[in-house]
Amino acid sequence: MSNERLSASNLGPATLGIHGEETDSPPGSPIVPPIMQSATFHWASPADGELIYSRFGNNPNQVEVGRKVAALEGTEAAGALASGMAATAMALLALTGVGDHVVASSRLYGATQKLLTLELPRRGVDTTFVDPDEGGWEEAVRPETRVIFIEMPDNPTLRVLDPRPLVALARERGIKVLCDATFASPVNLRAASLGIDMIIHSATKYLGGHSDLIAGVVAGPQALVSEVIAMSHLYGPALDPHTAWLLDRGLRTLEARIQVHNQNALEVSERLSGHSAIGRVIYPGLPSHPDHKVAAELMTGFGGVVSIVLKGGGAAADQFLSALKIAVAAPSLGGVETLVSQPRHTSHAGLTQEEREAQGIPDGFVRISVGIENSQDLIADIEQALEVVD
Ligand SMILES: Cc1ncc(COP(=O)(O)O)c(C=O)c1O
């Protein structure tokens, strides 16, 4: 039993986040890998053709972080790139070409939507968006469809789509399913176990975890990951070795941080439910969430983001953000500090009010990336800021 537990596939994320990249550790080798801040590396002999070059993703710090992410995701391989968007873009460019087609959820991060609607058509690739509430995935698929792209949970409405029927459809038709699981992290969602072919993270968020780096990762079978990294050789979004080292350091505390994010977000969401200034509290861990059952079945935790809709609309949301004393009004998410933003000023600023409302984002919508501060301090801060708008 104990030896079975110690095989890599049975180790918990807390152990893998700390030891997941280790191979041989001869006596005297450092406990913490050194930063290999070098663009290139010595050849063994003048005839050695192997090119270790930091744009190619084979710098030791890049390799270590890839190995650790693969261990955390339970995939054969993973590769690290210079941002979450680099990961998404390289994956889509690697898997599609002129005449190909993508089917995508209509609930995607704004820049991913733009990539699909503005950039991929310039490469001869067309996308059909499907509203997961309305369905129609099968009708959207064409003979030339190469990729189905989804996000779990999505930003900022935190809807959780069950990918299993899509995976079954994709398997039948030889299509790859890509999932941006940034909001879940590998601690809350093991997407590969649901049949997802390639998992993408903005490692800027929970994987790095300290709002001090920009990075992205792709995880999946070796052949797919290699295709994506090969594409990055040409476009060039390599992860700098120092940033790879910082990301590796973030991964060492991933599970511990995620547990506190999960717990704090649940406490915040429960406490705010029914508050007189709030029309709606959106959190997959609340039974009132439309996808609570799916989330409870597929995820081991509900994540660190809670969204609220203020009854007083946009003006109340502006006032609420200004009144916060501990939580910080700023974009991004997944850091140790609580970050609060309004999609109407950030990710969804390009849409009309009606278009935002159709996506479930009215003007009083506020996204709270609940950090790992003391939960009672956070609740006190949020409640005092709500008094200003109540
Ligand atoms: C769900 C999601 N995917 C991808 C990205 C892009 O990541 P990056 O900013 O690291 O390029 C973001 C950024 O906010 C995101 O929220």
The ligand as an ORCA input file, in Angstrom:
! r2SCAN-3c Opt
* xyz 0 1
  C      -8.994     32.575    -18.394
  C      -7.782     33.290    -18.919
  N      -7.080     32.725    -19.912
  C      -5.993     33.328    -20.425
  C      -5.578     34.565    -19.974
  C      -4.388     35.211    -20.592
  O      -3.271     35.079    -19.757
  P      -1.974     36.012    -19.810
  O      -2.392     37.356    -19.316
  O      -1.008     35.296    -18.915
  O      -1.531     36.068    -21.231
  C      -6.263     35.172    -18.926
  C      -5.820     36.490    -18.425
  O      -6.513     37.143    -17.672
  C      -7.411     34.523    -18.390
  O      -8.133     35.073    -17.401
*
